[in-house]
Each structure stands twice: as C-alpha cells, then as structure tokens.
Amino acid sequence: MPPALLTLIMMFLFAQSAQAEPQLRMATLEYPPYSGQSLPHGGSIVELTRRAFAARGHSVQIDFLPWARVRAELGNRSYQGALALWPKEITEEGLRASRPLFYSELGLFIRNDFPLQFTALGELRGETLGIVRGYGYPQHILDAGLNLEVAVDDISNLRKLKAKRFNLVLLEHIVGDHLIANDEQLRGKLSWHGNVLERIPLLVGFVPAQAGEPDWAEVFEQGLRDLHSSGEYMQILRKHNR
C-alpha cells in the first residue's frame, strides 16, 4: 500500500474515532475540599464525577473557573454541565440536577476576637456580610437586613474578614475550615461561628440535551450507580475525608 494512501486511511480512522466519543466538558470553581486544582484528583466531587463517567466509558474535561464565569459559560452552552451546585443555581441556570453528593452546612465565619451571639439572623441587621458574586444563597439570608459586600471568591472574603473590612462571612462550614487551615495568614485568626443557617445539597448540574446529543445527566446517574455497586463510591469519600 502506498505510504500516502496509508496516511489518508489512518487520518480517516482517527477522525472517525474522535467523532465516536462526544466531547464532554464541565466547569467548576475553587471550592475545596469538594473541588480544587491543587487537591488530589481535583477534590471529592471532581473525582466522583470523573470516575462516574469513566465507569460508563467516557472521559470528561473539567475546567476550573471563577464562579461568575462558570455561570456565563453555561448560558453560552460552552459546557455540558457544572459542579458543585446548590439547588437555587440549578433552577436559575435551567439545569438538570444529579442526586445530592454532599450536604453543605451554610453559616458564618468570624474573627476569633469578635464575640458574636444571636438566635435569629435578623438580630444582625446593619452588619456587613461578605458573600461571593453569583452564588445561589438562600433568599431568606439575603433578605435578612444585612449589608452585602460581594467578592469574586471565598478566600478573598476571608482575607477581608481578617483585615477587619467587615465582621461576618457567609460560607460553607467545611470549605471555610479547609481554606483557613491551609492559609497561614488566616490560621488561628478566623473560625466557624457554630450556627447552621441552612443545610443545602451539593449537586452536579447538566445542560438539557438537545436532539442528537447524549443525555449526560442519565449517563452520570448510571455511572454513580456503578460506583455504588463496586464500592468505589465509598472508597473515594473515605480517601478525601481522611
């Protein structure tokens, strides 16, 4: 067979192979320990997502982006889905939700030298609260009468808190603990207040499939069932929660 013809055949076969595997792209944010570029395997939700699709024979590209950009790219259909999401974000973006993978305990972080006691959030009316742009916070918290100061990410809010720009940061318990423990400027200076304001499921969300496209939400669900059946699901959780 002439070399030129062989090259053409190989190029054709490669192109066919590339078309056979639909490109699956998903977006996430820095939300350790659930997702983070510097974490082993990208964090617990990232690894669960990769392994669930791998169990069904699919690879997935997961990009880490600022949260506001994640939401913008979903609107542009640049990605087939995103993680880790709260139910309000799923609804606002018109996505299909996975089963809950974890549950967030949402509450306040404070400086260790700032005594704070309250039973209802309304008692803090007039205080400034650090939040992140684009997060799907529960509306009753946003409407509690606090002054909201918006940042691009959680670590920025915690640094502002330490610098006494304000006294309160609204943040998920495990995420805040992780960020503080891994930043020597924050460690020992900030802490979780203790009151759980809301318990919120963390989900993976998928853009609804159009005609001729794979139903990635269903593929993901099947992959999660596979991981549960094999025991790998719990192995991943134990590994990240050591």
C-alpha positions in Angstrom: 0.0 0.0 0.0 1.5 3.4 -0.9 2.5 5.4 2.1 0.3 8.4 1.1 -2.8 6.1 0.9 -1.9 4.6 4.3 -1.6 8.1 5.8 -5.0 9.0 4.5 -6.6 5.9 5.9 -5.1 6.5 9.3 -6.3 10.1 9.3 -9.8 8.9 8.4 -9.8 6.3 11.1 -8.6 8.8 13.7 -11.3 11.3 12.7 -14.0 8.6 13.0 -12.7 7.6 16.4 -12.7 11.3 17.6 -16.3 11.6 16.4 -17.4 8.4 18.2 -16.5 9.9 21.6 -18.6 13.1 22.2 -16.5 15.8 23.9 -17.8 16.2 27.4 -16.7 19.5 29.1 -17.8 20.6 32.6 -16.9 23.6 34.7 -16.3 24.1 38.4 -14.8 26.6 40.8 -12.3 26.5 43.6 -14.4 25.1 46.4 -12.1 22.9 48.4 -12.3 20.2 49.6 -15.0 19.4 47.1 -13.2 20.9 44.1 -9.7 22.5 43.8 -6.9 22.5 41.2 -4.3 21.7 43.9 -6.2 18.9 45.6 -5.5 15.2 44.9 -7.7 14.2 41.9 -9.2 17.7 41.9 -11.2 17.1 45.1 -14.0 14.8 46.1 -16.8 15.9 43.7 -14.4 16.2 40.8 -13.1 12.7 41.3 -16.6 11.3 41.8 -17.6 13.0 38.5 -14.6 11.7 36.5 -15.0 8.2 37.9 -18.7 8.0 37.3 -18.3 8.9 33.6 -15.2 6.6 33.3 -17.4 3.7 34.6 -19.6 4.3 31.5 -16.7 4.6 29.1 -16.5 8.4 28.9 -13.7 10.9 29.7 -14.6 14.4 30.9 -12.7 17.6 30.7 -13.3 19.7 33.9 -12.1 23.3 33.9 -11.7 25.5 37.0 -13.1 29.0 36.5 -14.3 31.9 38.6 -17.8 31.2 39.6 -19.4 34.1 37.8 -17.7 32.9 34.6 -18.9 29.3 35.2 -22.5 30.6 35.1 -21.8 32.8 32.0 -20.3 29.8 30.1 -23.3 27.6 31.0 -25.5 30.2 29.4 -23.4 30.1 26.2 -23.6 26.2 26.2 -19.7 26.1 26.3 -20.0 23.4 28.8 -22.4 20.4 29.2 -22.6 20.9 33.0 -21.1 22.2 36.2 -20.2 21.2 39.8 -20.6 21.7 42.7 -24.0 23.5 42.6 -26.8 24.4 45.1 -30.5 23.9 44.1 -31.1 27.6 43.5 -28.2 27.7 41.0 -29.6 24.6 39.2 -33.0 26.3 38.9 -31.6 29.7 37.8 -29.5 28.1 35.1 -32.2 25.7 33.9 -30.1 22.6 34.5 -30.9 19.0 35.3 -29.8 18.1 38.8 -27.9 15.0 39.9 -28.7 13.2 43.1 -27.1 15.1 46.1 -23.5 14.1 46.5 -22.8 16.1 49.8 -24.7 18.4 52.1 -23.4 21.9 52.8 -23.7 23.5 56.2 -24.0 27.2 55.5 -23.3 29.7 58.2 -21.0 32.5 59.4 -17.3 32.8 59.8 -15.9 35.4 62.2 -12.6 36.7 63.7 -11.7 34.9 66.9 -11.5 38.3 68.7 -15.1 39.2 67.6 -17.7 37.8 70.1 -21.0 37.1 68.3 -24.2 35.7 69.8 -27.5 35.6 68.0 -30.5 33.4 67.7 -32.1 34.9 64.6 -30.2 36.4 61.7 -32.4 39.5 61.8 -30.7 40.4 65.0 -27.5 41.2 63.0 -29.4 43.8 60.8 -27.0 46.5 59.7 -23.8 44.4 59.9 -21.9 43.9 56.7 -21.8 40.3 55.4 -19.2 39.1 52.9 -20.6 36.9 50.1 -19.5 35.7 46.6 -20.8 37.0 43.3 -23.1 34.6 41.6 -23.6 32.1 44.5 -27.1 30.8 44.9 -27.5 31.8 48.5 -30.9 31.1 50.2 -33.1 34.2 49.7 -34.1 34.4 53.4 -30.4 35.1 54.3 -30.0 37.7 51.6 -33.2 39.4 52.8 -32.3 39.4 56.5 -31.3 43.1 56.5 -27.5 42.8 56.4 -25.3 44.9 54.1 -23.9 42.6 51.5 -20.4 43.1 50.2 -19.6 41.0 47.2 -16.2 39.3 46.3 -15.1 37.1 43.5 -14.3 34.1 45.7 -14.4 32.8 49.3 -10.7 33.2 50.1 -11.0 36.9 49.2 -13.8 37.3 51.7 -11.9 35.5 54.5 -8.9 37.8 53.9 -11.1 40.9 54.1 -12.6 39.4 57.3 -9.1 39.1 58.9 -8.3 42.7 57.8 -11.5 43.9 59.6 -13.2 45.1 56.5 -16.3 43.6 58.0 -17.2 41.1 60.8 -19.1 38.3 59.0 -18.5 36.0 56.1 -21.3 33.7 54.8 -19.6 30.4 53.9 -20.0 26.6 53.9 -18.5 25.1 57.0 -16.2 22.5 55.6 -15.0 24.9 52.8 -14.2 27.6 55.2 -12.4 25.3 57.6 -10.3 24.0 54.7 -9.4 27.4 53.4 -8.4 28.7 56.8 -6.4 25.6 57.7 -4.3 25.9 54.5 -3.6 29.7 54.8 -1.0 30.6 57.4 -2.2 34.2 57.5 -5.7 33.1 58.4 -5.0 30.0 60.5 -5.8 30.7 64.2 -7.4 34.0 63.4 -10.8 33.0 62.0 -13.3 30.4 62.8 -16.8 29.0 62.2 -19.4 30.7 64.4 -21.4 27.5 65.0 -24.9 28.4 64.0 -26.0 26.4 60.9 -28.2 28.8 58.8 -29.1 26.3 56.1 -28.3 22.8 55.1 -28.0 22.6 51.3 -27.4 19.7 49.0 -24.4 19.9 46.6 -25.3 18.7 43.1 -23.9 18.3 39.6 -26.0 20.1 37.1 -26.3 19.3 33.3 -27.5 21.4 30.4 -30.6 19.7 29.0 -29.7 17.6 26.0 -30.8 18.7 22.5 -31.8 16.3 19.7 -28.9 14.0 18.8 -26.9 14.8 21.9 -26.1 12.3 24.7 -28.1 12.6 27.9 -25.1 13.3 30.1 -27.3 13.5 33.2 -28.5 10.0 32.7 -25.0 8.7 31.9 -23.8 10.3 35.1 -26.6 8.7 37.2 -25.8 5.3 35.7 -22.1 5.8 36.5 -22.9 6.7 40.1 -24.9 3.5 40.4 -21.9 1.6 39.1 -19.6 3.2 41.7 -22.0 2.4 44.5 -22.3 -1.3 43.3 -18.5 -1.7 43.1 -17.8 0.0 46.4 -15.6 2.7 44.7 -18.0 5.5 45.7 -17.4 5.0 49.4 -13.7 4.4 48.8 -13.4 7.9 47.1 -15.3 9.5 50.0 -13.1 7.9 52.7 -10.0 8.9 50.8 -10.9 12.6 50.7 -12.2 12.7 54.3 -9.2 11.2 55.9 
